[in-house]
Amino acid sequence: MVTARSNGNKSSRIPALGLRAVLLILFSILVMLADARTQHLDAVRQALGAAVYPLRLIVDAPSRLFTWADRSTVSRETLQRENRRLRSERLLIEAELQKLTALEAENTRLRELLDARERVGSRVRVAEIMSVDANPYRHTLVINVGTAEGAYDGQAVIDADGVVGQLIEPGLKTSQAVLISDPGHAIPVEINRNGLRTIAFGTGEIDVLDLPFLPNNADIESGDLLVTSGLGGKFPPGYPVAVVSSVTRIPQEPFADVTALPAATLNQVREIMLIDIEPPAQDDSNAAASPATETSGDG
């Protein structure tokens, strides 16, 4: 009896549920048609979207967290590899900058040599230094110009600032030059201020020249410019040699203790110039008088 009654109640509910489903479907269709034609439900849709937005954030949070963690947690090996790459690039860039700095310095030196060449009245030839003698008591260097290019023994060597030295062993394609600071080198000089002549000797120190033959009463002061005097025929006159750095007058001695600083930076020179001393021009008046004398003698 109870079982039959419960089955009868279930059978009576099924048509009611089916009717409700049909009604809901019809209502949904009517709502969609009304929304498509009149768009009166936009406000309702926006309200529902605003209400659902927090749920979307909660649902999407695990995915966002995983993506952030994946991007933020980079392995140590990857970081080390990236650091090595960046260090390599930095070293390459620094090397390029050093090369540009060297080129800029070389261009500056060449421009100074060009300006000095224009100021020099004699014929000059630019040369580069190939090597420097490592012996501290022998100040010599080798240049890339030899007798094939017109170099000769004793030829004067200068740079943009002053006298550097002279050739001592010219070869076919290279030559050896001695610096004015060499202890065995001497150069005739004169004080540019008053024309007082003396000789400057090398001391073996790259930045010191000695003037041992000046008496205590000589008119010389610190800061005086020493230039080549032209005596001896090796160096043309008027080229800067050194600047007097100290003058010490000793009453008990006949000569003063005078030292000078070379005008050229001998330990930094890279390019030099060789000066060709031109032979003295023949006097036109003497040349013209000679034939006349011979003619008058014949007559």
RARA-V712632 format. One line per field, one symbol per residue. ss: DSSP state (~ for helix, > for strand, _ for the rest). A space follows every 10 residues. Layout:
ss = ???
This chain:
ss = _~~~~~~~~~ ~~~~~~~~~~ ~~~~~~~~~~ ~~~~~~~~__ _~~~~~~~~~ ~~~~~~~~~~ ~~~~~~~~~~ ~~___~~~~~ ~~~~~~~~~~ ~~~~~~~~~~ ~~~~~~~~~~ ~~~~~~~~~_ __>>>>>>>> >>_______> >>>___~~~_ _____>>>__ __>>>>>>>> ____>>>>>_ _____>>>>> >_____>>>> >>______>> ____>_____ ____>>>>__ _________> >>>>>>>>__ ____>_>>>> >>________ >>>>>>____ ___~~~~~~~ ~~~~~~~~_
